[in-house]
Structures are given as C-alpha cells and as structure tokens.
Amino acid sequence: MPVIETPVTLTPSDAGLTDAEVHRIRNDFPILGTAVNGRPLVYLDSGATSQNPVSVMEAEQEFYEQRNAAVHRGAHSLAVDATDAYEDARAAVARFIGARTNELVWTSNATEGINLVAYAMSNASLGRGGDAARRFAVGPGDSIVVTELEHHANLIPWQELAARTGAELRFIPVDDDGALRLDEARRVITSSTRMVAFSHASNVLGTISPVAEIVGLAREVGALTLLDACQSVPHLPVDVKALDVDFLVFSGHKMLGPTGIGALYGRADLLNSMPPFLTGGSMITTVTMQGAEYLPSPNRFEAGTQRISQAVALGAAANYLAETGMERIEAWEATLGRRLVEGLEAIDGVRVLGPRADQPRIGLAAFDVDGVHAHDVGQFLDDKGIAVRVGHHCAQPLHRRLGLTATTRASTYLYTTTDEVDAFLAAVAQVRPFFGAE
C-alpha cells in the first residue's frame, strides 16, 4: 500500500514560499487555528517539535483502521499489506534524503540512532562482529571528536563510549560568536581519531556547520563521520551522498511526523559490517542455543516489533515536504530567520546568539534579554499566545561557553507567517518595560 500523498499543491517558484501560500499550507494543520490563553496561537517552537498536517495523521489512522498487523512475519494478506506500507514508508524517507532503502534504519528518535552507532562501536571494541567490525573498534590511544555546540544527544553517548573503552573525547571549540574554529578542528582531528560527530545546524545558534571541511579533515585521517541532522533534514534540502558523511540521524517529530520515530542513515557497507546494538527477534537468520547470525541492514538493527504506524506516518510527512519543495521551504525560513534576527537586534537590551542576519542560518533565533530570566520571558510570551522554547536547549556546554545559563528561542517552519514573527517581535519589545528592567 503506497504512503498517502499530501493534497497540497503549490505554484513552483525559485524564490521560496509566499505569505499567501503559507496561509494555504496552514489549513492543513488544525492545531494552528486554536487559541492559547484566549489569544490566537503563535507557534514558534518547531525546533523542538513540529506540528502535524492532516495527511500525516490520516496516514497513521488509516494504517490502524485497515492494515494493522505485524510486519515481516505473517503470511496472511493483512500482514503483507502492513509490511508493504512499512517498507513503502522507508523508501519514501530514504528517497527524501538521497539514500538507498537498505541504508535507512528506523529508530525511536535521533538519540537512539546516535546511541546505536556508539554502542555498535563499543561492541566492536569487545571483539563482536569479527574482522569486518574491527574498523569500528576504539580503545586507549584512540580519540572521538565532537564540537562545543552539540546537543546533549550528540555528546553524552560519545562521553559514555570513551568511558567504556578508554578512548579520549576531544572537541572542536567555538569562538565568541559561536562559530566553529576550523583552525582548532585541524588540531584535534588527528591520526588517532576514529569518529567525528557533529551537528549540521545548531539548535541554539541556527549556525550551519562547514560540513565539507570537517568531513574532509576526517577523511584525511581515516575517521568515520556522523552528522546530527535534526535541525537540517526538516528545513534544508539534504542529500546524504553529496554530504559524504558515513552516518546521519534525524527525528520524525521535528519534520511534521509523529513522536517515537526517527531514522539512522548509514553507508550500506558500514551498516552490514557493524555488530548490532539491540538483539532479539526479526533481526536474525539462524539461531542456536550457542549463538546467532544476523540479517543484513536495515533488519539487523530493527529487533522486535517496530514502530510501524509511526513509520507510515513519517513516510507521509516526507512526501508532504517533498511536494511542498525543500528548496522553497529553505528560502522561506531564511527570510523568516533574517526577520527574526534583524527585529531582535533592534530591541534595546536583547542579545541575539549566533550569526548576523546577513549570514546563513536556519529559521530560528536564540536570545537573552538583559535583566530578565529566560523563563520569565517565555511566560510573558505564553500569556500572549506565543509559544517559544526557554532554557539551555540541551546544550549546556555551549551556553556556558557564551556566558549564559539559559536563553529564549523562537523557531519557525513552513507554516510560520511574517505576521506571526512581527507579533513575536512586538511582544519581546514589551518584556523589559513590563519587568522594569530598563
């Protein structure tokens, strides 16, 4: 059964979406018509969780109503239909990022995808997987490299891998503006490096990382690369082959899909050489009382009953985004990002983190209001129906480096209007006077 396609039809344009098109898109998102605290909802927290179009919700509901069965197991017609829907969704999401179908592994989220790779490397370090897995082994004398701007999900798993194996964890620092220091990257990525894990786009700064340069440095020393694409796959055209990374992770709930589903991309030759992380049913070829042999990717990493309905819904989300046009979404969010940054920078007492308005960034902005805690800023905005994120955004080391403990973050998406951005900016301008911080 093919994944349900989106009904939205837009006029092609190289200039990105228009306000009129965005208003039509919003009709596909029922929650955007609700009220919060007696005011129309202005949802500026898509960097944490995006909203779902009707077609995505219907895809999951239709699966339960008409095809619900275990996949890759039953021989009856319903099980065949369920398996077809499940694998059609995999094909849709793989196509969305330029991967082959056997290179896309379903996970519960991006965090699990990173842990999958880290634990597979840990298992390889114990000798699991035989000769084919030796390329993943790490130990004393080896190093793992991350960056100072990582989300905790792309930091803590590598801390734990280093602790388990005796490898050294190094990081590429950022400068005072939050930009990665490539001069330091050349120093920390050495012949001892086995893995370089970094984010494509910062969930705090909106910064787009210099992927080609970092991947090039890793290639020079034979290190593997893993890209955290949680903030890029939903917002930018992503082609894993063009990026030339070995692994890439992203989450469904940030790209119009449901919670509880994400994906790991890995080069087929690597995935088929890696020892599995989770083991059990559905990922084996032969089992004896003494041992087991495992299926090739992606099945070897999908033990047990999988997230079937969520995968089907994520396939529908990928189709919705593809139909809308990722280049157009990228251009629209760049416009919104500039509007956010320029507007915030014009407000007295507001410090915007990350690149200037004229520099490349995704459509989000984190900021600090002088004299007002981020939690108070968020509460003030919420009272006006404006939903933003407050706190350290799971990036404590980065905040510490920039001399902050918490910030407020506004993040946009394809359904965000310029009027919403302007309403947000007008509200932020009232924060310091309201709290007497002027």
KAJO-V117858 format. One record per helix or strand of 2 or more residues. SS is the DSSP state (helix for helix, strand for strand). FROM is the first residue (numbers start at 1). TO is the last residue. Records with the same first field share a line. If there is no record, write none. Layout:
BEGIN
SS->FROM-TO, FROM-TO
END
This chain:
BEGIN
helix->19-26, 30-33, 54-66, 77-96, 101-103, 110-125, 131-136, 152-154, 156-165, 182-188, 211-221, 240-243, 252-254, 268-271, 299-301, 308-324, 326-345, 374-383, 396-401, 418-428, 431-435
strand->35-36, 39-40, 42-43, 104-107, 143-147, 168-172, 193-199, 224-228, 247-251, 262-266, 284-287, 292-294, 350-352, 364-369, 386-387, 389-391, 407-411
END
